Amino acid sequence: MNYGIALFPSKKLQDLVNSYRKRYDTNYALVPPHLTLKTAFEATVENLEQITKELRQIADKSAPLTISIKKVSSFSPVNNVIYLKVEPTEELQELHEKLHTGSLESQPEYAFVPHITIGQNLSDDEHSDVLGSLKMLEMKHEEVVDRFHLLYQLENGTWTVYETFLLGKDCN
């Protein structure tokens, strides 16, 4: 089965992102707006007990994170993905790195660029038009995120929360 690890922003930010995703993201119905910490990976039911144990330990030792968004950006010309750029922080980078160790050890396919997708699978013209109009919007948002989620993928492609991990239990 496929699993992934993500942060979900506040409902307020999810509602804003979804107002664009409805029109511009082909995966709109498959997963809520999120910041991917670890892309899809395969695991067996037998592996899950060890994985969740390690995730609890990582969460306990990681403080809640502040995410800050200041602009809309794109991965073009690599691919036509439009996203809210989450300002990289040391804490976010450290959490990402911890989630690629132990039983979750893997080399990420891409460099870690914290973001929340707004649109994807757009034609070149549509990408250019949408990106141009979204870049004109004033994007200033900051919030504290105090949990991350282990998700699993159903047969129809939708992602569902398997377990939620609260950050910072052992940080004080």
HURA-V177240 format. One line per field, one symbol per residue. ss: DSSP state (@ for helix, = for strand, . for the rest). burial: I if it has 9 or more other ideal C-beta (glycine too) atoms within 8 Angstrom, else O. Layout:
ss->???
burial->???
This chain:
ss->.======...@@@@@@@@@@@@@@=.........========..@@@@@@@@@@@@@@@@....==========.......=====...@@@@@@@@@...@@@..........======...@@@@@@@@@@@@.....=====.=======.....========......
burial->OOIIIIIIIOOOIIOIIIOIIOOIIOOOOOOOIIIOIIOOIOOOOOIIOOIIOIIIOIIIOIOOIIIIIOOIIIIIOOOIIIIIIIIOIOIIIIIIOIIIOOOIOOOIOOOOOIIIIIIIOIOOOIIOOIIOOIOOOOIOIOIOIOIIIIIIIOOOOIIOOIOOIOIIOOIO
